[in-house]
Every structure is written in structure tokens, then in C-alpha cells.
Amino acid sequence: MTLPLSVAVVTETYPPELNGVSLTVERAVRFLRERGHRVSLVRPRQADDVGDGTDAIDRRDLLLTRGLPLPRYPGLQFGLPAPLRLVRQWRRVRPDVVHIVTEGPLGWSALVAARHLGLPVTSDYRTHFQKYSGFYRLGLFADVINGALRRFHNRTDTTFVATPALAAEMSALGYRNLACVGRGVDAELFSPARRSQALRASWGVGESDLAVLYVGRLAPEKSPAVVLDAFRALREDFPTAKLVWVGDGPLRSALARDADGQVFTGVQRGEALAAHYASADLFLFPSLSDTFGNVVVEAMASGLPIVAFDAGAARQHLIDGVSASVVRPPEPRTFIDAAHALAGNEALRRSFGHAAREEAERLAWPVILAQFEARLALHVHHPLATADVATAA
């Protein structure tokens, strides 16, 4: 157990917003508080906030700032800069370390304020914004975005990344002081035991029919068109198969125009989400824009056979031909063929799902978050040693 710390967490997304980043950050905050650390939270105010508090966060440790809606992402927002408020707040209650989750305007102002006060600063690299730009007709700005991200992270003492492959990629682009801390999964919540025949029946899926699952944002950067193409290809041989979309986003209406054989469940969470995973037979994840992909490890824990490109969590935790079909990017045809082949091989799907579940059981969140805690403590108690441990290995 490390000595108690005072940690200021700055993030532009947090529950009640629902996405992989917000949920992971909330879990980290809860873990640190349960370990006896004081955690203050800085984030934009949300329409769904109740009162002035946020679940486990004491009012005294919560600073809500102004935000604006994120273009083309209904329900999400970015925080407006608040450097003077942050300087006043952190002078009043000085944190031992500032951890910045997102690189938006609020994150940048937190970096400026922390540096002004001489505070240690760490950051997360969670989103390939420069890759997203190509999906929103902003591809000409990819180099500019990457340069801005690099400047931001190189001004922090350590940037946390999810996988060694991502660290190597970023190091080659000039990012410094990278530290690998992976992602975990709740293997009790996400479990094959949550399979529900009643839920399958509500999808119109019989006991011997195939349920193909996608979980995530219905947005261009997630490549849902590849999921749809793969489903249509395999449905030629499995006409009773159903494609279940879990999530929401700007492409939902377009995907639903020709919804033959498809089910749109909207956003699911908690035990309902776990039941959706466990009640499916095949999981498709074609995204190449994710730095990790939390849904992959959730599908693994649920015992699902997976088709994914060789990137992020799939590269880190799955073995092609042993625990999943992991295909070389970026050609969609290989992904579609792999999905079709796996759909027709029940024994292989069962074998992949079992192996994926075994790997997921090793990814306990307390172990992962204890590594994060130790890195934060190192910046406080041994600041001169951090350069030796924050590497791109």
C-alpha cells in the first residue's frame, strides 16, 4: 500500500456520460478512493447531473466547469478552459499530482495551471483524434492534430498508454515518457453464465440460430459498415441469423434504413449489457481507430468468439486461430471472410470463446489499477526516478 495521495483527476467525460473512457475513469477514481487516497474530480457539468455531487465524489472534491456539445457526437461535450479557477482551487487544496484524462480545452488549461503551480502532471492517451479526423472530412488536419497532441503529452511527466504496441507507435512519432498500464475487465459481471434464452427470443433468435453482436458507438470511426457487410455475407448461408447492435450514435438512422435481420437495442449498461454479450454467438469488432477497445475484453470475458483486426486489445490479448480470428488490417475482405468462416464452425467458436474467457480471467482490474496507483505515487515520492520507469517498452 502506498502512502495516501491527493490526486486531482481532470476529464471531459465521466458518468452519467456513457463511453469506454468515462467508465474506465470512474473505476479508477473509485479504486483510488477505496485505497484511502483523496481524489478530486474536475469535469464539465452535464445535463443529467443530480444536485452538485457525483456518486462517490464528495462535493468538496468536485469542481464542475462549463462545457459545450461535441460536434456530431450528441450527448457528449468538451470542457471550456478554466485555468484561473483551477489555479485558485489547487492553491486552496494543493494536490500531490494532477492526472489529465483528455486533451480538450479543459485538459489543456489544467496542464497550464498545474505547470504554473509546479505540480507533477500525468496524462492518458486514449483517443486517436488524428485518425478520427479522416472520418469527419478533416483529414487535412491530421498532422496538425497529431502535433498538438504530441506537444500536450510531452509537457506532462508521464503519459499512460494501454499497450506496448501503442507505446512503440507513439514513440516513433516523437512522444516521450510513455508508460504502459493496461486495461482490466470485470470477469464476474461479464460472464457466459449470463446467457439468456429469453433475451435471445426477444431478438427473434431461436436456440439454434446465430446471433451476431456489435457493441459500441454507431459512428464512422468504428467502421460499422464492415460489420454490416460481414453480416450480409454470412446471412447468405445462415438466413436466420440476426445482427444485434448495442449502442447509439450518428450512424444509427442510416444503418436502420435497411434493417432486415437486425436488432437495435440502444445503449445498455451493467447486468443488461453483460446479458447482451453472453447471449450472442459471435462478436465483430472492426475498429482501427481505438487505442484499445474495452468491448473486446468484455466480449472475451463473456466467452464470445471474436473477429477483430490485429490492433489494440485484440493484438494484446488474443491469438489468431487459438482464441479468436485476428486478421491483418486494413482490408475489409479478410475480416468479412473470417466472420463467415467462424459463423459456420460451431466447434471453433466454442473453442475460441473458452480460450478468450480464460485470458480475460487474468485481467483483474485491481491488479491493473494498482500499477496505475504505483506510477502516480512514484511521481510524488520519488520524482527523480520517474524518468527511469516511464518508457515506451
Residue pairs with C-beta under 8 A, 6 or more apart in sequence:
1 35
1 36
2 35
2 373
2 374
2 377
2 381
3 377
3 381
4 36
4 37
4 38
5 32
5 37
5 38
5 96
5 97
5 376
5 377
5 380
6 37
6 38
6 40
6 93
6 94
6 95
6 96
6 97
7 32
7 37
7 38
7 39
7 40
7 95
7 96
7 97
7 98
7 99
7 376
8 39
8 40
8 41
8 42
8 90
8 95
8 97
8 98
8 99
8 110
9 25
9 28
9 29
9 39
9 40
9 41
9 42
9 99
9 101
10 42
10 43
10 86
10 98
10 99
10 100
10 101
10 102
10 106
10 107
10 110
11 21
11 22
11 25
11 41
11 42
11 43
11 100
11 101
11 102
11 107
12 43
12 44
12 67
12 77
12 78
12 79
12 101
12 102
12 104
12 106
12 107
13 19
13 21
13 22
13 25
13 43
13 76
13 101
13 102
14 22
14 25
14 26
14 41
14 43
14 46
14 54
15 22
15 23
15 26
15 54
15 55
16 46
16 48
16 49
17 46
17 75
17 76
18 267
18 269
19 76
19 217
20 292
20 293
20 294
20 295
21 101
21 102
21 126
21 127
23 294
24 183
24 294
25 101
26 55
27 365
27 369
28 369
28 372
29 39
29 41
29 56
29 57
30 56
31 365
31 366
31 369
31 373
32 39
32 369
32 373
33 39
33 56
35 373
37 373
38 61
39 57
39 61
40 57
40 61
40 62
40 63
40 89
40 93
40 95
41 54
41 57
41 61
41 62
41 63
42 63
42 65
42 82
42 86
42 89
42 106
42 110
43 54
43 63
43 64
43 65
43 79
43 106
44 64
44 65
44 66
44 67
44 77
44 78
44 79
44 80
44 106
45 64
45 65
45 66
45 67
46 67
46 77
49 64
52 59
52 62
52 64
53 59
53 62
54 62
63 85
63 86
63 89
65 79
65 80
65 82
65 85
65 106
66 79
66 80
66 82
67 77
67 78
67 79
67 80
67 106
68 77
68 78
68 80
69 76
69 77
70 76
70 77
70 78
72 136
72 250
73 219
73 249
73 250
74 250
78 102
78 104
78 105
78 106
79 102
79 104
79 105
79 106
79 107
80 105
80 106
81 105
81 106
81 108
81 109
82 106
82 109
83 109
83 110
83 112
83 113
83 116
86 109
86 110
86 113
86 114
87 113
87 116
87 117
90 98
90 113
90 114
90 117
90 119
91 117
94 117
94 119
95 119
96 119
96 120
96 380
97 119
97 120
97 121
97 122
97 376
97 379
97 380
98 110
98 114
98 119
98 120
98 121
98 122
99 121
99 122
99 123
99 124
99 376
100 107
100 110
100 111
100 114
100 121
100 122
100 123
100 124
100 156
101 107
101 123
101 124
101 126
102 124
102 126
102 127
103 123
103 129
103 148
103 149
103 152
103 153
107 123
107 152
108 152
111 121
111 123
111 152
111 155
111 156
114 120
114 121
115 121
115 155
120 157
120 379
120 380
120 383
121 155
121 156
121 157
122 156
122 157
122 158
122 159
122 160
122 375
122 376
122 379
123 152
123 153
123 156
123 158
123 159
123 160
124 159
124 160
125 149
125 153
125 159
125 160
125 161
125 166
125 170
125 175
125 178
125 291
126 162
126 291
126 292
127 291
128 289
128 290
128 291
129 145
129 149
130 142
130 143
130 145
130 146
130 149
131 142
131 221
131 288
131 289
132 221
132 289
133 139
133 141
133 142
133 145
134 142
135 219
135 220
135 221
135 289
136 220
146 173
150 173
150 174
150 175
153 159
153 175
153 176
154 174
154 175
154 176
154 177
156 177
157 177
157 379
157 383
157 386
157 390
158 177
158 178
158 179
158 375
158 379
158 386
158 390
159 170
159 175
159 177
159 178
159 179
159 390
160 178
160 179
160 180
160 181
160 372
160 375
161 167
161 170
161 178
161 179
161 180
161 181
161 291
162 180
162 181
162 182
162 183
162 291
162 292
162 312
162 313
162 316
163 180
163 182
163 291
163 292
163 312
163 313
163 315
163 316
164 180
164 316
164 392
164 393
165 311
165 315
165 316
166 291
166 292
166 312
167 178
167 180
167 391
167 392
167 393
168 392
170 178
170 392
171 178
171 392
175 392
177 386
177 387
177 390
178 390
178 391
178 392
179 375
179 389
179 390
179 391
180 393
181 368
181 371
181 372
181 375
182 316
182 363
182 368
182 371
183 292
183 294
183 297
183 313
183 363
183 368
184 297
184 363
184 364
184 365
184 366
184 367
184 368
184 369
185 294
185 297
185 298
185 300
185 301
185 360
185 363
185 365
186 301
186 365
187 301
187 357
187 360
187 361
187 363
187 364
189 270
189 271
189 274
189 301
190 274
190 277
190 278
190 298
190 299
190 301
190 302
190 360
191 274
191 278
191 301
191 302
191 303
192 278
192 302
192 303
192 353
192 357
193 278
194 271
194 274
194 275
194 277
194 278
194 279
194 302
195 275
195 278
195 279
196 275
196 278
196 279
197 207
197 279
199 275
199 276
199 279
200 206
200 207
200 209
200 211
200 279
203 211
203 242
203 244
203 263
203 279
204 242
204 263
205 211
205 240
205 242
206 240
209 238
209 240
209 241
209 242
210 234
210 238
210 240
210 241
210 242
210 281
210 282
210 343
211 241
211 242
211 244
211 279
211 280
211 281
211 282
212 227
212 230
212 231
212 234
212 241
212 242
212 243
212 244
212 280
212 281
212 282
212 283
212 284
212 339
212 343
213 243
213 244
213 246
213 276
213 277
213 280
213 281
213 282
213 283
213 284
213 299
213 304
214 224
214 227
214 243
214 244
214 245
214 246
214 247
214 283
214 284
214 285
215 246
215 247
215 268
215 273
215 276
215 277
215 283
215 295
215 298
215 299
216 222
216 246
216 247
216 285
216 287
216 295
217 247
217 248
217 249
218 224
218 245
218 247
218 248
218 249
218 250
218 251
218 252
218 255
219 249
219 250
219 251
220 250
220 251
221 287
221 289
222 249
222 286
222 287
222 289
222 290
223 286
223 287
223 288
223 289
223 332
224 245
224 251
224 255
224 286
226 284
226 286
226 332
226 335
226 336
227 243
227 284
227 286
228 243
228 255
229 332
229 336
230 284
230 286
230 307
230 335
230 336
230 339
230 340
231 241
231 243
231 261
231 262
231 284
231 339
233 336
233 339
233 340
234 241
234 339
234 340
234 343
234 344
235 241
235 261
237 340
237 343
237 344
238 343
238 344
241 261
241 343
242 261
242 262
242 263
243 261
243 262
243 263
244 262
244 263
244 265
244 276
244 280
245 252
245 255
245 262
245 263
245 264
245 265
246 265
246 266
246 267
246 268
246 273
246 276
247 266
247 267
248 266
248 267
252 264
255 262
255 264
256 262
256 264
265 276
268 276
273 298
274 298
274 302
277 283
277 298
277 299
277 302
277 304
278 302
278 303
278 304
280 302
280 304
281 304
281 305
281 349
282 304
282 305
282 307
282 339
282 342
282 343
282 349
283 299
283 304
283 305
283 306
283 307
284 306
284 307
284 308
284 335
284 339
285 293
285 295
285 296
285 299
285 306
285 307
285 308
285 309
285 314
286 307
286 308
286 309
286 332
286 335
287 293
287 309
287 312
288 309
288 311
288 329
288 330
290 311
290 312
290 313
291 312
292 312
292 313
292 316
293 308
293 311
293 312
293 313
293 314
294 313
296 306
296 308
296 312
296 313
296 314
296 317
296 318
297 313
297 317
297 360
297 363
299 306
299 356
300 306
300 317
300 318
300 323
300 356
300 357
300 359
300 360
301 356
301 357
301 360
301 361
301 363
302 357
303 353
303 354
303 356
303 357
304 353
304 356
305 324
305 325
305 342
305 348
305 349
305 350
305 352
305 353
305 356
306 314
306 318
306 323
306 324
306 325
306 352
306 356
307 324
307 325
307 327
307 335
307 338
307 339
307 342
308 314
308 318
308 324
308 325
308 326
308 327
309 326
309 327
309 328
309 329
309 330
309 335
310 320
310 326
310 327
310 328
310 329
311 329
314 324
314 326
315 326
317 359
317 360
317 363
318 324
318 326
318 356
318 359
319 326
319 355
320 326
320 327
322 352
322 355
323 352
323 355
323 356
323 359
324 352
324 356
325 338
325 339
325 341
325 342
325 352
327 334
327 335
327 338
328 334
342 348
342 349
342 352
375 389
375 390
378 385
378 386
378 389
379 386
